[in-house]
Structures are given as structure tokens and as C-alpha cells.
Amino acid sequence: MAKERVEGLRELDRALAELPKATARNVLRRTLTTAAEPLVKEAAALAPDRPGKPPNDLSSSIAVSSKLNREQRKATRGDDKSFVEMYVGPDVSVPNAHGHWQEFGTIKHGPQPFMRPAWDGKQTEVLEIIKTETWNQIEKAAKRLARKAARLAAKGQ
């Protein structure tokens, strides 16, 4: 596993801290959703195909979400809550969800990983998107806040 080094996070953190908390959270959600797209596409391309089984089609069920369903919450059980959390992977709410069986294997068949190889292949691209898109989103949010403040000031005169 290769290690990636990302620089400029302190500056991003300072810029986010200047925004209202809800705005900063939305900036990060939009950024992470955008950055996850190459990962979703790669995982879908690598996912094992089950022809003729559309409700259980693994590749089309891979998505980005800010929420976990009941089954996913059981699997993660972490108590440390981050400011923003996003998840990428197969939707386990579909009937007979089988993404985890394919990724890790079962007693009856070996693993056919698709999420880990997708991350390994797209990690650098995803991290670069996070870096650039976060700045873009911060600038857009700051402009929106400035316009809102100007409108409120104009009304107050």
C-alpha cells in the first residue's frame, strides 16, 4: 500500500474555521461527494458482474452517501464522530445485498475485491480533487455569505 502525502490541510482547516459551522460542513460534503466520483466509477468497473440479476446488480449499487443504514452502522460501530463523514460503497439496503461477500469472500468462494483496488488505483486523484475542490467550495461559500451580508445591510439602511 502506497502512502500519500497531502500538503496545505492546515490552511484549508483555517479557511473552513472562518465559515459558519453549517456552511463548512456543507462545503466538505459537496467536496467529498465530487471527489468520490472517480472512486465510484472505478469500483463499479471492477465489481463482479451478475448478469440477469438487476435488483442485485453490484456495480450499479455503488454510491456515495453521508448516511449509513442499519446494517452499515452495525459494521462500523465507531464512537469517534468526525465533523463530516461520507461513505462510498455498495448499497446494502437492496434485497440480498452481497457486496461485502464479494469483497472479502465466504467459506464457499474466495474474495473478489473491487473497493480496495478501486481506492488503490484512484487514491491520488481523489486526494487531489479534495484539495482543489475544497478551495473552490470555500470560495463559493464565502462569496454567497458576502452577498447575503450585503443584502442584509441594504435592508437595514
Salt bridges, closest charged atoms under 4 A:
GLU7 OE2 - ARG5 NE 3.51
GLU85 OE1 - LYS81 NZ 3.68
ASP120 OD1 - ARG116 NE 3.10
GLU125 OE1 - LYS122 NZ 3.36
GLU128 OE1 - LYS131 NZ 3.50
